Amino acid sequence: MSLSLDIDSASAALISQLTLEDIDEMRSLAKGKAREDSPPSDTECALRAFETEAREALRFFQDLDLARSIDTALELDQPMLSLLSVVEDGFRDDHRYAEALQNGETLPAQSEVQRLLEDPHFSFTPSDDEPDASTEVADTQNEAIISTSNPNERRPVQCVIRSSHRSAQCIICGDGLPVSTSFKAPCKHFYCRECLSNLANSCIGDESLFPLQCCRQLLPMEGRHGVFAQLEMCLQLSLRAKAAEFGTLAKDRLYCPSPTCSTFLGSTAARTEDVACHRCRTRVCVRCKQASHPGRPCTDNAALEQVKALAREKHWQTCPGCSQIIDLQQGCFHMTCRCRTEFCYVCAARWKSCACPQWDEAHLFNTAQQRVQNEMGGRARAAAPAIFQQRVRQRVEQLRYDHDCANGHRWRRRDGRARCEECRFMLPEYLLLCRSCGIAVCVRCARNRL
């Protein structure tokens, strides 16, 4: 008897139970046909083995049904568990605030949880409202007609019941999903809850994904149909905290100088007095961003000066918007910083305000070779060198003036193991290849980064 998960566990358990009853019936029919002290027959040995397997199958499917029931209960209770966790964190922060007030200490800054709980517009439960009539999804309507006899009418009464099933496809994983449980981006693409949560998690650890976007259009964050409303409470709070951090210019960001803490403490733009870290209570000077030093002048940050010296040695550039240090490894001199400032890598002037060339010729040639190899395949250079070099020359001229598809990329799938040109991760199955500029990238970079 083989175990199969193609049927539901209740039906499989019923089959196992009926099998055991059949075995008992076969044994009852065979009673009295052999001596009591004789060894078991081949039939009896087979029945014992079959019985053992059937009992194991019955226990397996009963345990499986119980496990699925527990999993469903946990999934249904997750919003409430997350809510209780947030409320508990709020109570803890309020208690710390009250202690500081009672002891006459400097009051800690209001935490993200406290601000969230005090917001009258904050909703604990995401909305599952249906989208408007303009939503571009597949509609399938089922119609059922029920006839009932009415003794007071000469003809039967017919009730027409219509049900509409609106479905969509997640742009990341490709799975089908109901529109009511999906997130719709401004570019008309849909995200399932899992892929949207993965994007939020990735953004928390990778500032290049902030602010969240799809097809170069920013995703709405607030409101009933925003990103925050689709996330679990803990993830929502983490993303809100990171959004506040990433939304602050790098030169204005203040962090706790304690190496074991490094908590983000907000912006220094409108602060003149020292700030106390709300986690480890370390006091920080907002001018030099080091540990507070009452009565003594600020000193240079030795680590920062070392980084600046290394940047000058390596000829790295500094963003004129946020003062981030940037190293150009591939591509043109048109730089777009994480703060969305566009500038020239050669002179750091705002983009299109200088006369510098757009490309380093070596970078341009290497990029053209990579793009042609993306289109023709890895063996094209050796199999058809003349055609390959001709394509490279054509691509060089195209990239020189049109390298970033200003009007949007046109993606197609290219199967095979390859490395994403943008994030440099190795993808085992496929990449998306732009029909215009030839760049080959992963789905995450194509939808949410480029």
Backbone hydrogen bonds, N-H to C=O, Kabsch-Sander energy under -0.5 kcal/mol:
donor,donor_aa,acceptor,acceptor_aa,energy
12,A,8,D,-2.1
13,A,9,S,-2.6
14,L,10,A,-2.0
15,I,11,S,-2.3
16,S,12,A,-2.2
17,Q,13,A,-2.2
18,L,14,L,-2.5
19,T,15,I,-2.1
20,L,16,S,-2.0
21,E,17,Q,-1.8
22,D,18,L,-2.1
23,I,19,T,-2.0
24,D,20,L,-2.1
25,E,21,E,-2.1
26,M,22,D,-2.2
27,R,23,I,-2.1
28,S,24,D,-2.1
29,L,25,E,-1.7
30,A,26,M,-1.1
31,K,27,R,-0.6
31,K,28,S,-0.6
33,K,30,A,-1.3
38,S,35,R,-0.9
45,C,41,S,-2.3
46,A,42,D,-2.2
47,L,43,T,-2.4
48,R,44,E,-2.4
49,A,45,C,-2.1
50,F,46,A,-2.6
51,E,47,L,-2.6
52,T,48,R,-2.5
53,E,49,A,-2.1
54,A,50,F,-2.2
55,R,51,E,-2.6
56,E,52,T,-2.2
57,A,53,E,-2.2
58,L,54,A,-2.3
59,R,55,R,-2.5
60,F,56,E,-2.5
61,F,57,A,-2.4
62,Q,58,L,-2.0
63,D,59,R,-2.6
64,L,60,F,-2.4
65,D,61,F,-2.2
66,L,62,Q,-1.9
67,A,63,D,-2.7
68,R,64,L,-2.5
69,S,65,D,-1.9
70,I,66,L,-2.3
71,D,67,A,-2.6
72,T,68,R,-2.4
73,A,69,S,-2.1
74,L,70,I,-2.5
75,E,71,D,-2.2
76,L,72,T,-2.4
77,D,73,A,-2.1
78,Q,74,L,-0.9
81,L,77,D,-2.5
82,S,78,Q,-2.8
83,L,79,P,-2.3
84,L,80,M,-2.5
85,S,81,L,-2.0
86,V,82,S,-2.2
87,V,83,L,-2.6
88,E,84,L,-2.3
89,D,85,S,-2.2
90,G,86,V,-2.3
91,F,87,V,-2.4
92,R,88,E,-2.1
93,D,89,D,-2.3
94,D,90,G,-2.5
95,H,91,F,-2.2
96,R,92,R,-2.0
97,Y,93,D,-2.1
98,A,94,D,-2.5
99,E,95,H,-2.3
100,A,96,R,-2.1
101,L,97,Y,-2.1
102,Q,98,A,-2.4
103,N,99,E,-2.3
104,G,101,L,-0.6
105,E,100,A,-2.3
115,R,111,S,-2.2
116,L,112,E,-2.1
117,L,113,V,-2.6
118,E,114,Q,-1.6
119,D,115,R,-0.6
119,D,116,L,-0.8
122,F,119,D,-1.4
127,S,224,R,-0.6
135,T,132,D,-1.7
137,V,135,T,-1.4
138,A,167,S,-1.7
140,T,165,H,-1.2
142,N,163,S,-2.1
144,A,161,I,-2.2
146,I,144,A,-0.5
146,I,159,C,-2.3
147,S,145,I,-0.5
148,T,157,V,-2.4
153,E,150,N,-1.9
157,V,148,T,-2.1
159,C,146,I,-2.5
160,V,158,Q,-0.5
161,I,144,A,-2.5
161,I,159,C,-0.6
162,R,160,V,-0.5
163,S,142,N,-2.0
165,H,140,T,-2.2
165,H,163,S,-0.5
166,R,164,S,-0.7
167,S,138,A,-2.1
167,S,165,H,-0.6
168,A,177,L,-2.5
170,C,175,D,-2.7
171,I,190,F,-2.8
174,G,170,C,-1.3
177,L,168,A,-2.2
179,V,166,R,-1.8
181,T,178,P,-1.2
182,S,179,V,-1.6
183,F,191,Y,-2.7
185,A,183,F,-0.6
185,A,189,H,-3.2
188,K,185,A,-2.1
190,F,169,Q,-0.6
191,Y,183,F,-2.3
196,L,192,C,-2.3
197,S,193,R,-2.2
198,N,194,E,-2.3
199,L,195,C,-2.2
200,A,196,L,-2.2
201,N,197,S,-2.6
202,S,198,N,-2.5
203,C,199,L,-2.3
204,I,200,A,-1.8
205,G,201,N,-1.1
206,D,202,S,-0.8
206,D,203,C,-0.5
209,L,206,D,-1.7
210,F,207,E,-2.0
214,C,217,Q,-2.3
215,C,447,R,-2.0
217,Q,214,C,-1.4
219,L,212,L,-2.4
226,G,223,G,-1.3
227,V,220,P,-2.1
228,F,221,M,-1.9
230,Q,227,V,-1.6
231,L,227,V,-0.5
231,L,228,F,-1.2
236,Q,232,E,-2.9
237,L,233,M,-2.4
238,S,234,C,-2.1
239,L,235,L,-2.5
240,R,236,Q,-2.4
241,A,237,L,-2.2
242,K,238,S,-2.2
243,A,239,L,-2.7
244,A,240,R,-2.0
245,E,241,A,-1.7
246,F,242,K,-3.6
247,G,243,A,-1.9
248,T,245,E,-1.5
252,D,249,L,-1.5
253,R,249,L,-0.8
253,R,250,A,-0.7
254,L,266,G,-2.2
256,C,263,T,-2.1
261,C,258,S,-2.1
262,S,258,S,-1.3
265,L,254,L,-3.7
266,G,254,L,-0.5
268,T,252,D,-2.2
271,R,268,T,-1.2
275,V,284,V,-2.5
277,C,282,T,-3.1
281,R,277,C,-1.5
284,V,275,V,-3.5
285,C,290,Q,-3.1
289,K,285,C,-1.6
292,S,283,R,-2.7
296,R,293,H,-2.1
302,A,300,D,-0.8
305,E,301,N,-2.4
306,Q,302,A,-1.8
307,V,303,A,-1.8
308,K,304,L,-2.3
309,A,305,E,-2.2
310,L,306,Q,-2.2
311,A,307,V,-2.3
312,R,308,K,-2.1
313,E,309,A,-2.0
314,K,310,L,-2.4
315,H,311,A,-0.6
316,W,311,A,-2.4
317,Q,326,I,-2.2
319,C,324,Q,-3.1
323,S,319,C,-1.8
326,I,317,Q,-3.4
329,Q,327,D,-0.7
333,F,358,Q,-3.8
335,M,333,F,-0.9
335,M,343,F,-2.6
337,C,335,M,-0.5
337,C,341,T,-2.7
340,R,337,C,-1.9
343,F,335,M,-2.0
344,C,349,A,-2.9
345,Y,333,F,-2.2
348,A,344,C,-2.1
351,W,342,E,-2.0
353,S,350,R,-1.6
361,E,359,W,-0.5
364,L,360,D,-2.8
365,F,361,E,-2.4
366,N,362,A,-2.3
367,T,363,H,-2.5
368,A,364,L,-2.3
369,Q,365,F,-2.3
370,Q,366,N,-2.2
371,R,367,T,-2.4
372,V,368,A,-2.4
373,Q,369,Q,-2.3
374,N,370,Q,-1.8
375,E,371,R,-1.6
376,M,372,V,-2.9
377,G,373,Q,-2.1
380,A,377,G,-1.2
383,A,379,R,-2.5
384,A,380,A,-2.6
388,F,384,A,-2.5
389,Q,385,P,-2.5
390,Q,386,A,-2.0
391,R,387,I,-2.4
392,V,388,F,-2.1
393,R,389,Q,-2.3
394,Q,390,Q,-2.0
395,R,391,R,-2.5
396,V,392,V,-2.4
397,E,393,R,-1.7
398,Q,394,Q,-1.8
399,L,395,R,-3.0
400,R,396,V,-1.7
401,Y,397,E,-0.6
401,Y,398,Q,-0.9
402,D,398,Q,-2.3
408,G,405,C,-2.5
411,W,409,H,-0.6
412,R,433,L,-1.6
414,R,431,L,-2.8
416,G,429,E,-3.4
418,A,427,L,-2.0
420,C,425,F,-3.0
421,E,440,A,-2.3
424,R,420,C,-1.2
427,L,418,A,-3.3
427,L,425,F,-0.6
431,L,414,R,-2.2
432,L,441,V,-3.4
433,L,412,R,-3.4
433,L,431,L,-0.5
434,C,439,I,-2.3
435,R,410,R,-3.3
438,G,434,C,-1.0
441,V,432,L,-2.4
441,V,439,I,-0.5
446,A,442,C,-2.4
447,R,443,V,-2.4
448,N,444,R,-2.7
449,R,445,C,-1.3
450,L,445,C,-2.9
